[in-house]
Amino acid sequence: MIFGQYPTIPEELASPVWQRAFSWITQNAQQLSDGEHEIIGRDMYANIHTATTMPESEGVFEVHKEYIDLHYCLSGGEIICHSPIGVLAKKTPFDTEKDYQLFLPPKQSSNVTMQPKSFAIFFPGELHMPKVTDGTNKTVQKVVVKIKASLL
């Protein structure tokens, strides 16, 4: 997991793939409506959506095998919880077509607080639970860029 505040991007994200994703976000995300938008076909695409945040007890963790998730907060805010995969109980079997599996929340997890221009990147196999209330914002508008791991 990598967490940061745009426009400061860690050195390990200097590749053209990351530059393309962040450029697309800054040039397009604020003007586009909620929904799915292709960047490089199905190898890199963005989901823009506005979500109501929820208590941590109502959330579920997710994990992916094929795609990296780049969460970028446009407005509002949320907490994204993350946890090692070995400590969670599976809630659903892995859905190969949609590239995700859900897990029940553990008693403890680590959190990152998302606010406008912050980003969190979750690689395949890294469990994360988005849309958790931060105690201030009832909604979060965000873009999640899905990047096929094979691009890196």
VOPAGU-2260 file (C-alpha; in pm, 1 decimal, decimal comma):
REM VOPAGU-2260
SITE   aa  ch    i         X         Y         Z
SITE  MET   A    0       0,0       0,0       0,0
SITE  ILE   A    1     121,7     348,0     -85,6
SITE  PHE   A    2     -41,8     659,6      57,8
SITE  GLY   A    3      24,7    1019,5     -42,6
SITE  GLN   A    4    -102,8    1367,8    -116,2
SITE  TYR   A    5    -103,8    1485,0    -479,2
SITE  PRO   A    6      99,5    1647,4    -635,2
SITE  THR   A    7     374,6    1492,2    -420,4
SITE  ILE   A    8     433,2    1148,8    -570,0
SITE  PRO   A    9     687,1     902,6    -425,2
SITE  GLU   A   10     986,2     807,7    -642,6
SITE  GLU   A   11     861,3     451,8    -685,7
SITE  LEU   A   12     566,4     593,7    -883,9
SITE  ALA   A   13     782,6     764,4   -1147,0
SITE  SER   A   14     701,6     515,8   -1426,6
SITE  PRO   A   15     492,6     617,4   -1731,9
SITE  VAL   A   16     202,2     400,0   -1609,5
SITE  TRP   A   17     162,3     602,6   -1288,3
SITE  GLN   A   18     217,3     930,3   -1474,8
SITE  ARG   A   19     -61,6     835,5   -1715,7
SITE  ALA   A   20    -301,7     752,5   -1431,3
SITE  PHE   A   21    -236,8    1074,1   -1235,7
SITE  SER   A   22    -247,6    1286,7   -1553,4
SITE  TRP   A   23    -583,8    1136,0   -1644,5
SITE  ILE   A   24    -719,3    1210,1   -1296,1
SITE  THR   A   25    -605,7    1572,9   -1293,6
SITE  GLN   A   26    -719,2    1642,6   -1650,1
SITE  ASN   A   27   -1053,0    1457,2   -1652,5
SITE  ALA   A   28   -1196,8    1339,9   -1321,9
SITE  GLN   A   29   -1353,1    1667,8   -1205,4
SITE  GLN   A   30   -1539,0    1720,1   -1535,8
SITE  LEU   A   31   -1676,4    1370,7   -1586,9
SITE  SER   A   32   -1992,0    1219,3   -1443,8
SITE  ASP   A   33   -2001,0     919,7   -1213,8
SITE  GLY   A   34   -1941,9     593,7   -1396,4
SITE  GLU   A   35   -1672,6     393,3   -1568,1
SITE  HIS   A   36   -1429,3     560,7   -1808,4
SITE  GLU   A   37   -1163,8     382,0   -2015,5
SITE  ILE   A   38    -810,0     516,9   -2012,9
SITE  ILE   A   39    -622,5     231,1   -2186,1
SITE  GLY   A   40    -908,1      -5,3   -2263,8
SITE  ARG   A   41    -951,2    -265,6   -1987,5
SITE  ASP   A   42    -582,1    -239,0   -1893,3
SITE  MET   A   43    -645,6      93,1   -1718,3
SITE  TYR   A   44    -986,8     239,0   -1650,1
SITE  ALA   A   45   -1145,8     465,9   -1392,7
SITE  ASN   A   46   -1457,2     438,6   -1180,8
SITE  ILE   A   47   -1579,5     777,8   -1064,9
SITE  HIS   A   48   -1842,8     763,5    -794,6
SITE  THR   A   49   -1995,2     940,8    -500,9
SITE  ALA   A   50   -2057,7     718,0    -200,8
SITE  THR   A   51   -2216,0     755,2     139,5
SITE  THR   A   52   -1962,7     667,3     406,7
SITE  MET   A   53   -2050,3     405,7     668,1
SITE  PRO   A   54   -1939,1     288,4    1010,9
SITE  GLU   A   55   -1645,7      47,9    1001,0
SITE  SER   A   56   -1866,0    -227,8    1145,4
SITE  GLU   A   57   -2081,8    -222,4     827,8
SITE  GLY   A   58   -1795,9    -252,0     580,6
SITE  VAL   A   59   -1625,2    -543,0     411,1
SITE  PHE   A   60   -1266,7    -583,5     299,5
SITE  GLU   A   61   -1187,4    -655,4     -64,5
SITE  VAL   A   62    -884,9    -790,3    -246,5
SITE  HIS   A   63    -790,7    -815,6    -613,9
SITE  LYS   A   64    -559,7   -1046,5    -809,8
SITE  GLU   A   65    -532,1    -880,6   -1152,4
SITE  TYR   A   66    -570,5    -510,0   -1083,7
SITE  ILE   A   67    -408,3    -241,7    -873,4
SITE  ASP   A   68    -651,4       9,3    -718,1
SITE  LEU   A   69    -550,9     376,2    -717,1
SITE  HIS   A   70    -803,4     554,3    -492,9
SITE  TYR   A   71    -802,3     933,0    -533,9
SITE  CYS   A   72   -1030,2    1158,5    -326,9
SITE  LEU   A   73   -1198,5    1437,9    -526,2
SITE  SER   A   74   -1418,3    1583,7    -249,0
SITE  GLY   A   75   -1551,7    1494,7      92,2
SITE  GLY   A   76   -1352,1    1230,0     271,9
SITE  GLU   A   77   -1334,8     876,1     400,9
SITE  ILE   A   78   -1118,3     631,3     585,9
SITE  ILE   A   79    -977,5     331,3     403,4
SITE  CYS   A   80    -887,3      44,5     635,0
SITE  HIS   A   81    -624,9    -210,9     537,7
SITE  SER   A   82    -511,4    -538,1     689,5
SITE  PRO   A   83    -286,3    -836,0     617,1
SITE  ILE   A   84    -470,7   -1104,3     420,5
SITE  GLY   A   85    -387,3   -1388,1     658,8
SITE  VAL   A   86    -591,7   -1249,5     949,3
SITE  LEU   A   87    -931,2   -1218,1     781,6
SITE  ALA   A   88   -1215,3   -1465,8     731,3
SITE  LYS   A   89   -1347,8   -1498,0     374,9
SITE  LYS   A   90   -1700,4   -1369,0     316,9
SITE  THR   A   91   -1731,4   -1465,9     -51,5
SITE  PRO   A   92   -1541,4   -1685,7    -296,4
SITE  PHE   A   93   -1312,2   -1507,9    -541,4
SITE  ASP   A   94   -1503,6   -1364,4    -840,9
SITE  THR   A   95   -1262,8   -1406,4   -1133,8
SITE  GLU   A   96   -1478,3   -1206,5   -1375,5
SITE  LYS   A   97   -1496,4    -900,2   -1147,6
SITE  ASP   A   98   -1151,6    -958,7    -992,7
SITE  TYR   A   99   -1244,3    -935,4    -626,9
SITE  GLN   A  100   -1312,7   -1128,9    -311,4
SITE  LEU   A  101   -1474,9    -998,2       7,3
SITE  PHE   A  102   -1357,2   -1061,4     363,5
SITE  LEU   A  103   -1509,2    -997,0     706,4
SITE  PRO   A  104   -1351,2    -713,0     906,4
SITE  PRO   A  105   -1095,8    -808,0    1173,1
SITE  LYS   A  106   -1096,2    -675,0    1528,3
SITE  GLN   A  107    -810,0    -441,5    1436,4
SITE  SER   A  108    -685,5    -284,5    1116,5
SITE  SER   A  109    -473,9       8,0    1004,7
SITE  ASN   A  110    -634,1     316,3     850,7
SITE  VAL   A  111    -556,8     599,5     612,3
SITE  THR   A  112    -766,2     915,0     610,8
SITE  MET   A  113    -857,2    1032,1     263,5
SITE  GLN   A  114    -925,2    1397,9     193,2
SITE  PRO   A  115    -925,8    1593,3    -133,5
SITE  LYS   A  116    -613,4    1520,7    -342,4
SITE  SER   A  117    -500,4    1230,2    -125,1
SITE  PHE   A  118    -440,7     891,4    -283,4
SITE  ALA   A  119    -399,5     534,2    -166,7
SITE  ILE   A  120    -271,7     253,0    -386,0
SITE  PHE   A  121    -350,8    -111,2    -314,0
SITE  PHE   A  122    -164,9    -380,7    -505,0
SITE  PRO   A  123    -299,7    -728,8    -582,3
SITE  GLY   A  124    -334,2    -926,7    -260,8
SITE  GLU   A  125    -359,8    -617,2     -36,9
SITE  LEU   A  126    -686,9    -609,9     157,2
SITE  HIS   A  127    -867,6    -278,0     185,8
SITE  MET   A  128   -1206,0    -149,3     300,0
SITE  PRO   A  129   -1304,6     189,1     151,5
SITE  LYS   A  130   -1597,2     421,2     229,3
SITE  VAL   A  131   -1557,7     416,6     607,7
SITE  THR   A  132   -1678,7     736,0     776,6
SITE  ASP   A  133   -1410,9     975,2     891,7
SITE  GLY   A  134   -1647,0    1132,9    1146,1
SITE  THR   A  135   -1675,9    1453,5     943,1
SITE  ASN   A  136   -1786,3    1373,6     588,9
SITE  LYS   A  137   -2106,9    1188,1     509,6
SITE  THR   A  138   -1999,0    1133,2     148,1
SITE  VAL   A  139   -1687,1    1094,4     -58,1
SITE  GLN   A  140   -1650,9    1163,7    -427,5
SITE  LYS   A  141   -1360,0     967,6    -561,6
SITE  VAL   A  142   -1203,0     806,8    -860,7
SITE  VAL   A  143   -1062,8     455,6    -845,6
SITE  VAL   A  144    -824,8     390,1   -1132,4
SITE  LYS   A  145    -799,9      17,7   -1198,7
SITE  ILE   A  146    -456,0     -66,2   -1340,4
SITE  LYS   A  147    -380,8    -413,5   -1472,0
SITE  ALA   A  148     -77,8    -526,8   -1272,8
SITE  SER   A  149      85,0    -662,3   -1589,3
SITE  LEU   A  150     133,8    -302,0   -1709,9
SITE  LEU   A  151     408,4    -250,4   -1453,4
